[in-house]
Amino acid sequence: MNQKKTARKIGANRFQEIYERQNLPETVTCRCWDGEDAPEMTVKVRLSLQEAVDFVAEAVSQCVDAEDGAYLPILKEFAVKRNLLRYYASFKLPTDAHKQYRLIYGTHVCRRVLALIDLEQYEEILAAIDSGIAFEQQKILSGERAELTRFIRQMESMNAYFEQTFGNVDVQNLVKNLGQIKDMDEEKLKEVLKN
């Protein structure tokens, strides 16, 4: 007799127990560089859901201009590294972007942080940033298409109006009598335009 075994479901309490047994640390402390004089930093191994969402949203907004849809890839990498230090390692960075850039790219701190975090979560954050950038660019492109469609419809409407209003106007006759139009009354003008 072949009996299929049905898989038992793992409940929420059991799942919590599995999580606790893995005994993964929430944070890790390390030095910013090699040497006893190097300051210590505390690094979160993984971010909370809200922190991950904020990390992605900030990075996307920092490298896609909402006005014109311009995307600067160098800003993406900079925003990711800046957020890596802010969210995972709680670095307080200067407000000036040029100073931030110099500090981030002038040290190996990001590399140290990356060595300690949950890389699976980090890779998912990077993928979410790429998706967010693509979404923002598509949204802007769709808005531009809608604006162009609206403009074309307005032009078609104006064209139809002019065709209806001036469709039977003899343009050569109009040009020939243009100098006389200023002295004509409305009835005479209609007569000239129709001929």
C-alpha positions as CSV (number, residue, x, y, z in Angstrom):
1,M,0.0,0.0,0.0
2,N,1.3,3.4,-1.0
3,Q,0.2,6.0,1.4
4,K,1.1,9.6,0.8
5,K,2.4,11.3,3.9
6,T,1.0,14.8,4.3
7,A,3.5,17.4,5.4
8,R,2.8,18.8,8.8
9,K,2.5,22.6,8.9
10,I,4.8,24.5,11.2
11,G,2.9,26.9,13.4
12,A,4.0,30.3,14.4
13,N,5.2,29.2,17.9
14,R,7.3,26.5,16.3
15,F,8.7,28.9,13.8
16,Q,9.6,31.3,16.6
17,E,11.4,28.5,18.3
18,I,13.4,27.7,15.2
19,Y,14.4,31.4,15.0
20,E,15.6,31.4,18.6
21,R,17.5,28.2,18.2
22,Q,19.5,29.5,15.3
23,N,20.8,32.0,17.9
24,L,21.8,34.6,15.3
25,P,22.9,37.9,16.8
26,E,20.9,41.0,16.2
27,T,24.0,43.2,16.3
28,V,27.8,42.7,16.0
29,T,30.5,45.0,17.3
30,C,33.7,45.5,15.4
31,R,36.4,48.1,14.8
32,C,36.2,50.5,11.9
33,W,39.7,49.5,10.8
34,D,42.5,47.3,12.0
35,G,44.3,48.5,15.1
36,E,43.6,49.0,18.8
37,D,43.1,52.8,18.3
38,A,40.3,52.2,15.8
39,P,36.8,53.2,17.1
40,E,34.3,50.4,17.5
41,M,31.0,50.4,15.6
42,T,27.9,48.3,16.3
43,V,26.4,46.8,13.1
44,K,22.9,45.5,12.8
45,V,23.0,42.0,11.2
46,R,19.6,42.6,9.5
47,L,17.2,45.5,9.3
48,S,13.6,45.6,10.4
49,L,10.9,45.6,7.7
50,Q,10.3,49.4,8.2
51,E,14.1,50.1,8.1
52,A,14.4,48.1,4.8
53,V,11.4,49.9,3.3
54,D,12.9,53.3,4.3
55,F,16.4,52.3,3.0
56,V,14.9,51.5,-0.4
57,A,12.6,54.6,-0.6
58,E,15.4,56.9,0.3
59,A,17.8,55.4,-2.2
60,V,15.3,55.5,-5.1
61,S,14.3,59.1,-4.3
62,Q,17.9,60.2,-4.2
63,C,18.9,58.9,-7.6
64,V,15.7,59.5,-9.7
65,D,14.6,63.1,-10.2
66,A,10.8,63.2,-9.9
67,E,10.5,66.2,-12.1
68,D,12.2,65.0,-15.3
69,G,12.9,61.3,-14.6
70,A,16.7,61.7,-14.8
71,Y,18.5,58.8,-13.4
72,L,22.2,59.0,-12.3
73,P,23.6,55.6,-11.6
74,I,26.5,57.0,-9.6
75,L,24.0,58.5,-7.2
76,K,22.5,55.1,-6.7
77,E,25.7,53.6,-5.6
78,F,26.4,56.5,-3.4
79,A,22.9,56.4,-1.8
80,V,23.2,52.7,-1.2
81,K,26.6,53.1,0.6
82,R,25.3,56.1,2.6
83,N,22.2,54.1,3.7
84,L,24.3,51.1,4.4
85,L,26.2,53.1,7.0
86,R,23.2,54.9,8.3
87,Y,20.8,52.0,8.6
88,Y,23.1,49.1,9.4
89,A,25.9,50.8,11.3
90,S,24.1,53.9,12.7
91,F,26.7,56.3,11.3
92,K,25.9,60.0,11.7
93,L,27.1,61.5,8.4
94,P,27.8,65.2,7.7
95,T,24.9,67.0,5.9
96,D,27.1,68.1,3.0
97,A,26.9,65.4,0.2
98,H,30.4,66.2,-1.0
99,K,31.8,65.4,2.5
100,Q,29.7,62.3,2.7
101,Y,31.0,61.1,-0.6
102,R,34.6,61.8,0.4
103,L,34.3,59.9,3.7
104,I,32.4,57.0,2.2
105,Y,34.7,56.4,-0.7
106,G,37.8,57.4,1.2
107,T,37.5,54.6,3.7
108,H,36.8,50.9,3.8
109,V,34.1,51.1,6.4
110,C,31.4,50.0,4.0
111,R,33.3,46.8,3.2
112,R,33.6,46.1,6.9
113,V,29.8,46.6,7.4
114,L,29.0,44.4,4.4
115,A,31.1,41.5,5.9
116,L,28.9,41.5,8.9
117,I,25.3,41.8,7.6
118,D,22.7,39.4,6.3
119,L,23.7,39.5,2.6
120,E,20.4,37.8,1.5
121,Q,18.4,40.7,2.9
122,Y,20.9,43.2,1.5
123,E,20.7,41.7,-2.0
124,E,16.9,41.9,-1.8
125,I,17.1,45.5,-0.8
126,L,19.4,46.2,-3.8
127,A,16.8,44.4,-6.1
128,A,14.0,46.4,-4.6
129,I,16.0,49.6,-5.3
130,D,16.4,48.6,-8.9
131,S,12.7,47.8,-9.2
132,G,11.8,51.2,-7.5
133,I,14.0,53.1,-10.0
134,A,12.4,51.3,-12.9
135,F,8.9,52.0,-11.5
136,E,9.7,55.7,-11.0
137,Q,11.1,56.0,-14.5
138,Q,8.0,54.2,-16.0
139,K,5.7,56.4,-14.0
140,I,7.3,59.6,-15.3
141,L,7.3,58.2,-18.9
142,S,3.6,57.4,-18.6
143,G,2.9,60.9,-17.4
144,E,4.8,62.3,-20.3
145,R,2.9,60.1,-22.7
146,A,-0.4,61.2,-21.2
147,E,0.6,64.8,-21.5
148,L,1.6,64.3,-25.1
149,T,-1.7,62.6,-25.9
150,R,-3.6,65.4,-24.3
151,F,-1.6,68.0,-26.4
152,I,-2.3,66.0,-29.6
153,R,-6.0,65.9,-28.8
154,Q,-6.0,69.7,-28.2
155,M,-4.3,70.3,-31.5
156,E,-6.8,68.0,-33.3
157,S,-9.6,69.9,-31.7
158,M,-8.2,73.2,-32.8
159,N,-7.7,71.9,-36.3
160,A,-11.3,70.7,-36.5
161,Y,-12.5,74.1,-35.2
162,F,-10.4,76.0,-37.8
163,E,-11.5,73.6,-40.5
164,Q,-15.2,74.2,-39.5
165,T,-14.8,77.9,-39.1
166,F,-12.5,78.7,-42.0
167,G,-12.9,75.7,-44.3
168,N,-14.6,77.5,-47.1
169,V,-12.2,80.6,-47.0
170,D,-10.3,81.3,-50.2
171,V,-6.8,81.9,-48.8
172,Q,-5.5,83.6,-52.0
173,N,-8.4,86.0,-52.0
174,L,-7.9,86.7,-48.3
175,V,-4.2,87.6,-48.9
176,K,-5.1,89.7,-51.9
177,N,-7.6,91.7,-49.9
178,L,-5.7,91.8,-46.6
179,G,-4.9,95.5,-46.8
180,Q,-8.6,96.4,-47.3
181,I,-9.9,94.3,-44.4
182,K,-9.2,97.0,-41.8
183,D,-11.8,99.3,-43.5
184,M,-14.5,96.7,-44.0
185,D,-17.6,96.1,-42.0
186,E,-18.6,92.6,-40.8
187,E,-20.9,91.8,-43.8
188,K,-18.3,92.9,-46.4
189,L,-15.6,90.9,-44.6
190,K,-17.8,87.7,-44.7
191,E,-18.4,88.2,-48.4
192,V,-14.7,88.7,-49.1
193,L,-13.7,85.6,-47.1
194,K,-16.3,83.4,-48.8
195,N,-15.2,84.4,-52.3
